[in-house]
C-alpha cells in the first residue's frame, strides 16, 4: 500500500512541487509574526495606532519572509 502523500511528493521524485507551498506557508507566517509584533507595539498608544502599525508590520514580515524563502528554498 502506498503512502497517502505519495501523490504530492511523487516518492521524492517531484519534491520540487512542495517548494511553492512551503514558500506560501513561510510568507504567511512572516505576515502573522510581523502583524502581531506591530499590534503589540501599537496598542500601547491606541487602537487605530495598533491597526496601522500592525498593517505595516505585516508588510515588513511578508517582505522579510519572502526574501528568506527565496534565499534558502532555491
ABEGO torsion letter per residue (X at the ends): XBBAAAAAAGGGAAAAAAAAAAAAAAAAAAAAAAAAAAAAAAAAAEAAAAAAAAAAAAAAAAAAAAAAAAAAAX
